[in-house]
Amino acid sequence: MPTPRLSVVVTRRLPEAVETRMKELFDVELRDPDTRMSRDELAEAMRRADVLVPTLTDTIDAGLIAQAGEKLKLIANYGSGVDHIDVATARQRGILVSNTPGVVTEDTADMVLALILGVTRRIPEGLAMMQSGQWEGWSPMANLGGRLAGRRLGILGMGRIGTAVARRARVFGCQVHYHNRRRLRPEAEAEVEATYWESLDQMIARMDILSINCPHTPSTFHLLNARRLKLMKPSAVIVNTSRGEVIDENALTRALRAGEIAGAGLDVYERGTEINPRLRELANVVLLPHMGSATLEGRIEMGEKVIINIKTFADGHRPPDQVVPGML
């Protein structure tokens, strides 16, 4: 008799190619329409599935894991970040957790540079002017931004994405600086001509641009707080494509409104979709709806990694992208 196929529940719509391949391999329940599952729906899915495929919008906490059925043995996250999953509790229950690391590196790094250019060259303001019909022609002093070449870029978190940002920034002529939990190997530093700062405070005070590329952990929550924001130069800008919780959003809003920081480009927010309304009003802020990894190629690659993790698990092996608490 053929081996029964794993029952897989997917919490959001995925690219057609990914969903089709999942249907070929597993007994899969797809999500239609593309809306977030409620907590009760997640709990029910975890009671009936062998494998749950959640996304970052699904909070899988200890309370939900406690309601999981005996069948659930793998949470195959569609995404690299797993701060929305209680990995330690899952492990205690004998439930493995996997993710999709490395897929979004280049796409997110592209978006970091797009936000830096958007803020420093005032691109959204120019677009708004054209769309409203207010442009009256070229003027020597109109819409002046600043050039990137020669600026100091400070990267907070020099992992895969931070390093990819550094490579791009060097092409634009930026001086690359970074702060990290661990200093890079000399050859890695040399590749992007990066200067290491052991002190985050000292680095922040000297940068023209600060790019946030670190994960959200208890130690990085509000790492950019009011005190540190006051260390920044009034001409500096902040870009965040990582996790909104790393910045105290209220403190950032106050600093921007007071002219203590020149601008910000944000793709993530401290309270998810609840964005400070005062932040929306500022002309020196570029706000995007979490588009950092939003390319079709990237979404398909993420799905392929999920499938590989599930298929490897189904074959009786450890998923190649298994996450354990010690990695967090």
Salt bridges, closest charged atoms under 4 A:
GLU19 OE2 - ARG13 NE 3.05
GLU24 OE1 - ARG21 NH1 2.75
GLU29 OE1 - ARG48 NH2 2.75
ASP32 OD1 - ARG13 NH1 3.78
ASP34 OD1 - ARG12 NE 2.88
GLU41 OE1 - ARG31 NH2 3.34
GLU44 OE1 - ARG47 NH2 3.26
GLU44 OE2 - ARG48 NH1 3.86
ASP61 OD1 - ARG39 NH2 2.98
ASP83 OD2 - HIS216 ND1 3.76
ASP83 OD1 - ARG243 NE 3.19
GLU106 OE2 - ARG167 NH2 3.21
GLU106 OE1 - ARG168 NH2 2.63
ASP110 OD1 - ARG168 NE 2.78
GLU125 OE1 - ARG122 NH2 3.07
GLU187 OE2 - ARG185 NE 2.93
GLU189 OE2 - ARG183 NE 2.68
GLU193 OE1 - ARG170 NH2 3.14
ASP201 OD2 - ARG227 NH1 2.91
ASP201 OD1 - ARG228 NE 2.62
ASP208 OD1 - LYS233 NZ 2.63
GLU245 OE1 - HIS216 ND1 3.91
ASP248 OD2 - HIS222 ND1 3.90
GLU260 OE2 - LYS230 NZ 3.82
GLU270 OE2 - HIS222 NE2 2.70
GLU270 OE1 - ARG271 NH1 3.98
GLU281 OE1 - ARG257 NH1 3.69
ASP315 OD1 - LYS311 NZ 3.19
ASP321 OD2 - LYS305 NZ 3.63
